[in-house]
Amino acid sequence: MTLTGLYVPLITPFDRSGAVAFDALDALANQALDDGARGLVALGTTAEPSSLTPAEQQAVLDVAARVCRARHAPLVVGANTSANLQNLRNHAEVTAALTVVPPFVRPGEDGAVAYLTRLATESPVPLIVYDIPYRTGQYLSAAALRRLADVPGIVGLKYAAGGINADTVDLFADLPDLAILGGDDAFISPLLALGAHGGILASAHIATAEFVRLIDAWHAGDVTVARALGGRIGRLSAALFAEPNPTVIKAVLHAQGRIPTPDVRLPLLPAHPDSTSAALTAAELLLAAPRA
């Protein structure tokens, strides 16, 4: 399996009563695919999954699965435990599970590799490992990531190291047999320049087609377009992540009339109006820029 291109990790929109707005979720999913996304991610961290009841989680998964089935698009689902993974057994639409490096406990590289290896053995679907050390507290070196690439059942890496460092350069200098998808939205252009296969990018809810164009430009070697577009996309992503994800993204989607409210659930709080305004301006500048 080769995972390439753009995957949009869907937010969970809420209506004015606080319930999940399933019609809006369906529309977001279809719009992302209409605009060129390769596939979707359901119940990733952008979806506020810990705030959803089991029934809501299942309903969100059902919507995403229905859309992907109708559109013949790959579906990735956030699943971090053996039980969560087993719940995917009867969903033929699910291409892979997005599984985060075990957070908080900081088990060391050996412990993280052993845990993810066991999950891959037990899982009914392949795994994309989500490496995001500034949230999990567990750093994985390039050597550890290569060990994971050798594990049967691990097919991808969502790489969100917090920037470009020596391990990033090491990893891309000798790419393992693993699909590497950028997960740091503001750094997606340099990651693509180094050789990333695509991205799982929450910012791509906004101006999805431009993110697709960026990925295509780097893959085609069109450096002039990719550099200029990457800078503008980096600014948009930075604005969308000025407050905890997905608060600003939801505020922008609401301002655009695409979801019924900008609401998030605790412990998140709504985005400040200044952050929303800055992100809307960045989106307008990106979309207004002339195409080469």
C-alpha positions as CSV (number, residue, x, y, z in Angstrom):
1,M,0.0,0.0,0.0
2,T,1.3,3.4,-0.9
3,L,-0.3,6.4,0.8
4,T,0.2,9.6,-1.2
5,G,-1.4,13.0,-1.6
6,L,-3.7,15.0,0.8
7,Y,-5.8,13.4,3.6
8,V,-8.1,15.8,5.4
9,P,-8.6,14.9,9.1
10,L,-12.3,15.9,9.6
11,I,-13.4,18.2,12.4
12,T,-16.6,17.3,14.2
13,P,-19.1,20.1,13.7
14,F,-21.8,20.8,16.4
15,D,-25.2,22.4,16.0
16,R,-26.8,25.0,18.2
17,S,-28.1,22.4,20.6
18,G,-24.6,21.0,21.1
19,A,-25.2,17.8,19.1
20,V,-23.1,16.6,16.2
21,A,-24.1,18.3,13.0
22,F,-24.0,15.2,10.7
23,D,-25.3,17.0,7.6
24,A,-22.5,19.5,7.9
25,L,-20.0,16.7,8.4
26,D,-21.2,15.0,5.3
27,A,-20.9,18.2,3.3
28,L,-17.3,18.9,4.6
29,A,-16.3,15.3,3.7
30,N,-17.7,15.6,0.2
31,Q,-16.2,19.1,-0.4
32,A,-12.8,17.9,0.6
33,L,-12.9,15.1,-2.0
34,D,-14.5,17.5,-4.6
35,D,-11.5,19.8,-4.1
36,G,-9.0,17.0,-4.7
37,A,-8.2,15.4,-1.4
38,R,-7.0,11.8,-1.8
39,G,-8.8,10.6,1.3
40,L,-10.3,11.5,4.7
41,V,-9.4,10.8,8.3
42,A,-12.3,10.2,10.8
43,L,-11.9,10.5,14.5
44,G,-8.4,11.9,14.4
45,T,-7.3,14.3,17.1
46,T,-8.8,17.2,15.1
47,A,-12.2,15.6,15.6
48,E,-12.2,16.1,19.4
49,P,-12.8,12.3,19.8
50,S,-12.3,12.2,23.5
51,S,-15.3,14.6,23.9
52,L,-17.6,12.4,21.8
53,T,-19.7,9.6,23.3
54,P,-19.2,6.1,21.9
55,A,-22.5,6.5,20.0
56,E,-21.3,9.8,18.5
57,Q,-18.0,8.3,17.5
58,Q,-19.8,5.5,15.7
59,A,-22.1,7.9,14.0
60,V,-19.2,10.0,12.8
61,L,-17.4,7.0,11.5
62,D,-20.6,5.9,9.7
63,V,-20.9,9.3,7.9
64,A,-17.2,9.2,6.8
65,A,-17.4,5.6,5.7
66,R,-20.6,6.3,3.7
67,V,-19.0,9.2,1.9
68,C,-15.8,7.3,1.2
69,R,-17.7,4.2,0.0
70,A,-19.7,6.4,-2.5
71,R,-16.7,8.3,-3.7
72,H,-14.3,5.3,-3.8
73,A,-11.9,7.2,-1.5
74,P,-9.5,5.9,1.2
75,L,-10.6,6.3,4.8
76,V,-8.2,6.4,7.7
77,V,-9.6,6.2,11.2
78,G,-8.0,7.3,14.5
79,A,-7.7,4.3,16.7
80,N,-5.1,4.1,19.5
81,T,-6.0,0.9,21.4
82,S,-6.5,-2.7,20.5
83,A,-10.2,-2.4,21.3
84,N,-10.6,0.6,19.1
85,L,-8.8,-1.2,16.3
86,Q,-11.0,-4.2,16.6
87,N,-14.0,-2.0,16.1
88,L,-12.8,-1.3,12.6
89,R,-13.0,-5.0,11.6
90,N,-16.3,-4.7,9.9
91,H,-15.7,-1.5,8.0
92,A,-14.4,-2.4,4.5
93,E,-14.0,1.3,3.7
94,V,-11.2,1.7,6.3
95,T,-7.8,1.7,4.6
96,A,-5.7,2.2,7.7
97,A,-5.8,3.3,11.3
98,L,-4.0,6.4,12.5
99,T,-2.4,5.4,15.8
100,V,-0.6,7.9,18.0
101,V,2.7,7.1,19.7
102,P,1.7,6.2,23.3
103,P,1.3,9.6,25.1
104,F,2.2,10.8,28.6
105,V,3.8,7.7,29.9
106,R,7.1,8.3,28.0
107,P,8.0,4.6,27.7
108,G,11.2,5.2,25.8
109,E,11.9,4.3,22.2
110,D,12.0,0.6,22.9
111,G,8.7,0.7,24.7
112,A,7.0,2.7,22.0
113,V,8.3,0.5,19.3
114,A,7.2,-2.7,21.2
115,Y,3.7,-1.3,21.9
116,L,3.1,-0.2,18.3
117,T,4.5,-3.5,17.0
118,R,2.0,-5.4,19.2
119,L,-0.9,-3.2,18.0
120,A,0.1,-3.8,14.4
121,T,0.0,-7.5,15.0
122,E,-3.4,-7.4,16.5
123,S,-5.0,-4.8,14.2
124,P,-7.4,-5.9,11.4
125,V,-6.2,-2.9,9.3
126,P,-2.7,-1.5,8.6
127,L,-1.4,1.3,10.9
128,I,-0.2,4.8,10.2
129,V,1.9,5.8,13.2
130,Y,1.3,9.3,14.4
131,D,4.6,10.7,15.7
132,I,4.0,14.0,17.5
133,P,6.5,14.3,20.3
134,Y,5.6,17.8,21.5
135,R,2.2,16.4,22.4
136,T,3.0,12.8,23.5
137,G,6.2,13.6,25.4
138,Q,8.0,10.7,23.6
139,Y,10.6,11.5,21.0
140,L,11.4,9.0,18.4
141,S,14.7,9.2,16.5
142,A,15.2,8.4,12.8
143,A,16.6,5.1,13.9
144,A,13.4,4.2,15.9
145,L,11.2,5.3,13.0
146,R,13.1,3.0,10.7
147,R,12.5,0.1,13.1
148,L,8.8,0.8,12.9
149,A,9.1,0.8,9.1
150,D,10.3,-2.8,9.3
151,V,7.2,-3.9,11.3
152,P,4.6,-5.8,9.2
153,G,1.3,-4.0,9.3
154,I,2.8,-0.5,9.7
155,V,2.5,1.2,6.3
156,G,2.7,4.9,7.1
157,L,4.0,7.7,9.3
158,K,2.2,10.9,10.1
159,Y,5.3,12.9,10.9
160,A,4.9,16.0,13.1
161,A,8.2,16.5,14.8
162,G,7.6,20.2,15.4
163,G,9.8,21.4,12.6
164,I,12.9,20.3,10.7
165,N,15.7,18.9,12.8
166,A,18.7,16.6,12.4
167,D,16.6,13.5,12.7
168,T,14.3,14.8,10.0
169,V,17.2,15.3,7.6
170,D,18.5,11.8,8.5
171,L,15.1,10.2,7.9
172,F,14.6,11.7,4.5
173,A,18.2,11.2,3.4
174,D,17.6,7.5,3.5
175,L,13.9,7.0,3.2
176,P,12.5,3.8,4.8
177,D,9.9,1.6,3.0
178,L,7.1,3.7,4.6
179,A,4.7,6.3,3.4
180,I,5.7,9.6,5.2
181,L,2.8,12.1,5.4
182,G,3.6,15.5,6.8
183,G,1.5,16.3,9.9
184,D,3.0,19.7,10.9
185,D,0.8,22.0,8.8
186,A,3.1,25.0,8.8
187,F,6.1,22.9,7.7
188,I,4.4,20.8,5.0
189,S,6.2,22.6,2.1
190,P,9.7,21.8,3.4
191,L,8.7,18.3,4.3
192,L,7.4,17.8,0.7
193,A,10.6,19.3,-0.6
194,L,12.6,16.7,1.4
195,G,10.5,13.9,-0.1
196,A,7.3,13.4,1.9
197,H,4.6,11.5,0.1
198,G,1.8,13.8,1.1
199,G,0.1,15.1,4.2
200,I,-2.6,14.7,6.8
201,L,-3.4,18.3,7.3
202,A,-6.2,19.9,9.4
203,S,-5.5,23.3,7.8
204,A,-6.6,21.8,4.5
205,H,-10.2,22.2,5.5
206,I,-9.6,25.7,4.2
207,A,-8.5,26.1,0.6
208,T,-8.2,22.4,0.1
209,A,-7.4,22.7,-3.6
210,E,-4.4,24.9,-2.8
211,F,-3.0,22.2,-0.5
212,V,-3.5,19.6,-3.3
213,R,-1.8,22.0,-5.7
214,L,1.2,22.3,-3.4
215,I,1.6,18.6,-3.0
216,D,1.3,18.1,-6.8
217,A,3.8,20.9,-7.5
218,W,6.5,19.4,-5.3
219,H,5.9,15.9,-6.6
220,A,6.2,17.3,-10.2
221,G,9.4,19.2,-9.4
222,D,7.8,22.6,-10.1
223,V,9.9,24.4,-7.5
224,T,8.9,27.9,-8.5
225,V,5.2,27.3,-7.9
226,A,5.8,25.1,-4.9
227,R,8.0,27.6,-3.1
228,A,5.6,30.6,-3.6
229,L,2.5,28.5,-2.7
230,G,4.2,26.9,0.2
231,G,5.0,30.2,1.8
232,R,1.4,31.4,1.6
233,I,0.1,28.0,2.9
234,G,2.6,28.1,5.8
235,R,1.2,31.5,6.8
236,L,-2.4,30.2,6.7
237,S,-1.5,27.2,8.7
238,A,0.3,29.2,11.3
239,A,-2.8,31.4,11.7
240,L,-5.1,28.4,11.9
241,F,-3.0,26.9,14.7
242,A,-2.6,30.2,16.7
243,E,-4.9,28.6,19.3
244,P,-5.5,24.9,20.1
245,N,-6.6,22.9,17.2
246,P,-9.4,22.9,15.9
247,T,-10.8,26.0,17.5
248,V,-9.6,28.5,14.8
249,I,-10.4,26.1,11.9
250,K,-14.0,25.8,13.2
251,A,-14.3,29.5,13.6
252,V,-13.2,30.1,10.0
253,L,-15.5,27.3,8.7
254,H,-18.4,28.9,10.6
255,A,-17.5,32.4,9.3
256,Q,-17.6,30.9,5.8
257,G,-21.1,29.4,6.4
258,R,-19.9,25.8,6.1
259,I,-20.8,24.7,9.7
260,P,-23.7,25.8,11.9
261,T,-21.5,26.9,14.8
262,P,-17.9,27.4,15.7
263,D,-18.4,25.5,18.9
264,V,-15.9,23.1,20.5
265,R,-16.3,21.0,23.6
266,L,-14.4,21.4,26.9
267,P,-11.5,21.4,27.7
268,L,-11.3,23.5,24.5
269,L,-12.6,27.0,24.4
270,P,-13.8,29.0,21.3
271,A,-11.2,30.9,19.3
272,H,-10.7,34.6,20.0
273,P,-12.2,36.8,17.3
274,D,-8.7,38.3,16.5
275,S,-7.4,34.8,15.7
276,T,-10.4,34.1,13.5
277,S,-9.9,37.4,11.6
278,A,-6.2,36.8,11.1
279,A,-6.9,33.3,9.7
280,L,-9.6,34.6,7.4
281,T,-7.2,37.3,6.0
282,A,-4.6,34.6,5.4
283,A,-7.1,32.5,3.6
284,E,-8.2,35.4,1.4
285,L,-4.6,36.3,0.5
286,L,-3.9,32.7,-0.4
287,L,-6.9,32.4,-2.6
288,A,-6.5,35.8,-4.2
289,A,-2.8,35.2,-5.2
290,P,-2.3,34.9,-9.0
291,R,-1.5,31.4,-10.2
292,A,1.8,30.9,-12.0
